[in-house]
Amino acid sequence: MKAQVGNPPRGHPLLTLAVAIAILFASNMATVSGDSYDYKSPPPHSSSPPSPYVYKSPPPPSPSPPPPYVYKSPPSPSPSPPPPYKYVSPPPPEKSPPPPYFYKSPPPPSPSPPPSYHYASPPPPNKSPPPLYYYKSPPPPSKSPPPYYYKSPPPPYYDELVVEVVGQVYCYKCYDWKDTVDSHVKKLLEGATVKVTCMAGSKAYVAYGETKSYGKYIVVVEGFPYSKYGAEACKVELDAAPKGSTCNIPTELNKGAKLKVESMSHEEVVLMAKPLAFAPEKPSDECNKHTPPYYYKSPPPPMKSPPPSYVYKSPPPPSPSPPPPYVYKSPPPPMKSPPPPYHYTSPPPPPIY
């Protein structure tokens, strides 16, 4: 299809120049690109339209501009390289581990401590000291007796708890056989013998003990099945008075009294007994020197009685009564108390030499 050439319109120099440059650029591109595409227009209509307006471009510039630079990329490699490797990370664990702990050390002390002291020993003396004296003991006798080694017996093994009964024995010098509560002038008795009897059914476990200083005694009953029968099966009674003592008659004080558990461990149980007492056949002479109780006699009242004490009568309460004071009730504490705040305790500073 050929374009008709006509006279260009006047009065538009810039438009004319732009059209010319476009035509020149298109012609150059067709030349560089090689074989141009042959465009075939469709056949004209049966009734031809009026001839189109033909624009005549201005002549090309002289000299012609160089053709545009066309970049030709290098051919692709043969064979083609493999596709890039894509790393697929494994799935995260079900329970994420806790984040790593970063320890922040405390700041250094200010001012800095002095450097450590290095001890330098003094130089050795000019004259070396004499060598050490070694004592040589005389040789042992030809026939030395072997040393004697004492082997202690093994400790006893207890299947049951060891029962230990403790208590005290008194001597009532002024014992009143009719009224034991009114008895007086008593002292702790040393050298008296007591008897402890623990019954395990029809079998009796009997042990004896003697009072030491302060009239105290400790009697151990071994083999008694305490875990089965308990302290109720045991009793303490007087057995004999000290030799040569005038306080030699057993009294009824706390006779047959129950024993009280004082302490218990995995090996023994200590039972405490109430005090027991001996009395002399005849009261001592100091019992008759008992002075009667002193009765205090108050002085007589004054001749003129003092006036009666003044009784203050308070005014009547206000009417109407004031409202009761408001008592604030705090809300209940939360069901689950919040954890206490965490206090970081820094390590102690280095010692200053």
SVG drawing of the C-alpha trace seen along z (x, -y; Angstrom):
<svg xmlns="http://www.w3.org/2000/svg" viewBox="-34 -29 112 95">
<polyline fill="none" stroke="black" stroke-width="0.4" points="0.0,0.0 1.5,-3.3 1.0,-6.6 0.1,-9.5 2.4,-12.4 1.0,-15.9 2.1,-19.3 2.6,-19.6 0.5,-22.0 2.1,-25.2 2.4,-26.8 3.4,-23.6 7.3,-23.2 7.6,-21.2 4.9,-18.7 6.6,-18.3 10.0,-17.6 8.6,-15.0 6.9,-13.1 10.1,-13.0 12.1,-11.7 9.6,-9.0 9.6,-7.9 13.4,-7.8 13.6,-5.8 11.1,-3.2 13.0,-2.8 16.3,-2.3 14.7,0.3 13.4,2.3 16.8,2.3 18.6,3.5 16.1,6.2 16.5,8.0 13.6,9.3 10.6,6.9 7.1,8.1 5.0,7.9 1.7,6.5 -1.2,7.2 -4.1,4.9 -7.6,6.2 -9.3,5.5 -11.0,2.1 -14.7,1.7 -17.0,2.0 -17.8,-1.6 -14.5,-3.2 -14.3,-5.9 -13.0,-9.3 -9.2,-9.4 -7.5,-9.9 -5.5,-12.9 -1.8,-12.3 0.7,-13.9 4.0,-14.8 6.9,-14.7 9.8,-17.0 13.0,-15.7 15.4,-13.8 18.3,-15.7 21.6,-15.7 23.8,-14.0 21.7,-11.2 22.0,-10.3 23.7,-7.0 21.3,-4.0 20.3,-3.1 22.5,-0.5 20.8,2.9 22.2,5.1 22.3,8.8 22.5,11.1 24.9,14.0 23.4,17.5 22.2,19.6 24.6,22.3 24.1,25.8 23.2,27.9 21.1,25.6 22.4,25.3 20.2,27.0 17.7,24.8 18.8,23.1 18.6,25.2 15.9,24.1 16.5,25.0 13.4,26.1 13.9,25.8 12.4,28.5 9.2,27.7 9.7,26.1 9.3,28.4 5.8,28.8 7.0,27.2 9.4,24.3 12.5,24.4 12.9,21.5 14.9,18.6 18.6,18.7 19.5,17.0 21.9,14.1 23.8,13.3 24.6,9.7 27.5,9.3 27.5,6.5 29.5,3.4 33.2,3.4 33.8,1.7 34.8,-1.9 37.5,-2.6 39.2,0.6 40.8,2.7 44.6,2.7 46.5,5.4 47.1,8.6 50.2,8.7 52.9,11.0 55.2,12.1 58.8,12.3 60.8,14.4 64.0,13.0 67.3,14.3 68.9,17.3 71.5,16.7 75.1,16.5 76.0,19.3 73.7,22.3 72.2,23.6 73.4,27.0 71.5,30.1 68.6,31.3 69.3,33.7 67.6,37.1 67.1,39.0 67.6,42.7 65.6,44.7 67.3,47.8 66.3,51.2 63.2,52.9 63.8,55.9 64.2,59.2 61.0,60.5 58.4,57.7 55.0,58.5 52.1,58.0 49.8,55.0 46.5,55.7 43.4,54.7 40.2,54.5 37.1,55.6 33.9,54.1 30.8,56.3 28.3,55.6 25.5,53.3 22.2,55.0 19.6,55.3 16.1,54.4 13.1,55.7 10.8,53.7 11.2,50.3 13.3,50.3 11.1,49.0 12.9,46.6 11.1,45.4 12.3,42.3 11.1,40.6 12.1,39.4 11.8,40.7 11.3,38.4 11.6,38.8 8.7,37.1 10.1,36.5 6.7,35.2 4.4,37.5 0.8,37.3 -0.7,40.8 -4.2,39.4 -3.8,36.4 -1.1,36.9 -1.7,33.5 -0.7,31.8 2.7,33.6 5.7,31.3 9.5,31.2 10.4,33.5 13.8,34.1 15.0,36.2 16.1,39.7 19.3,41.3 19.9,45.0 16.3,46.2 15.3,49.1 12.2,49.1 10.6,51.9 9.1,51.6 6.6,54.2 5.2,54.4 2.6,57.0 2.3,58.6 -0.8,60.7 0.2,63.3 3.9,62.6 5.6,60.1 8.7,58.1 10.3,56.9 13.3,54.5 14.9,52.7 16.6,49.4 18.3,47.4 18.0,43.6 21.1,41.6 21.8,38.0 18.7,35.8 16.6,38.9 16.3,39.7 16.2,43.2 16.3,44.7 15.0,48.2 15.3,50.0 12.9,52.7 14.1,54.8 12.1,57.2 8.7,55.8 6.4,55.5 5.5,51.9 3.9,51.4 1.3,54.0 0.5,53.2 1.6,49.5 2.4,47.6 -0.8,48.7 0.7,52.1 3.6,50.7 3.7,49.5 6.3,48.4 6.4,49.2 8.9,48.8 11.0,51.9 13.5,51.0 14.7,48.0 18.4,47.0 20.4,49.0 20.6,47.5 18.0,44.8 15.2,44.1 13.0,43.1 12.2,46.7 8.4,47.1 6.7,47.0 3.9,44.4 0.8,44.5 1.9,41.4 1.2,41.9 1.0,45.7 -0.3,47.3 -0.3,43.9 -0.3,44.1 2.9,43.5 3.2,40.6 5.1,40.8 7.9,38.2 9.6,38.9 9.8,41.5 12.3,42.4 12.7,45.3 14.7,47.2 13.2,46.4 10.4,44.8 10.8,42.8 8.0,43.1 7.7,40.5 6.4,41.7 4.9,39.4 7.1,39.0 7.1,41.8 7.9,41.4 9.2,43.1 8.4,41.9 10.0,42.5 8.2,44.6 8.2,41.6 8.2,38.0 11.4,36.1 11.8,33.4 11.7,30.6 8.1,31.5 7.0,30.2 8.5,26.8 6.0,26.1 4.8,22.5 1.2,21.6 0.2,19.4 0.4,15.7 -2.9,13.8 -2.7,10.1 -5.0,7.8 -6.1,4.7 -6.2,1.4 -9.6,0.1 -11.6,-2.3 -11.3,-6.1 -13.7,-7.8 -15.1,-10.0 -16.0,-8.2 -14.9,-9.9 -17.5,-11.4 -18.9,-9.0 -17.2,-8.9 -18.5,-11.2 -20.4,-9.4 -20.4,-11.1 -23.5,-10.8 -23.0,-11.1 -25.4,-13.1 -28.1,-11.1 -27.2,-9.9 -28.2,-12.1 -31.6,-11.6 -31.8,-10.4 -28.7,-8.3 -25.9,-9.1 -25.3,-6.6 -22.8,-3.8 -19.3,-4.4 -18.7,-3.1 -16.6,0.0 -14.9,0.5 -14.7,4.1 -11.8,4.7 -12.4,7.1 -11.3,10.7 -7.8,11.5 -7.5,13.2 -7.9,17.0 -4.4,17.4 -2.0,15.0 0.4,13.5 4.0,14.7 6.3,12.5 8.5,10.1 11.8,11.5 14.8,9.9 18.1,10.4 21.0,10.8 24.2,9.8 27.4,11.7 29.6,10.1 32.4,7.8 35.9,9.2 37.9,8.7 40.2,5.7 43.7,6.7"/>
</svg>
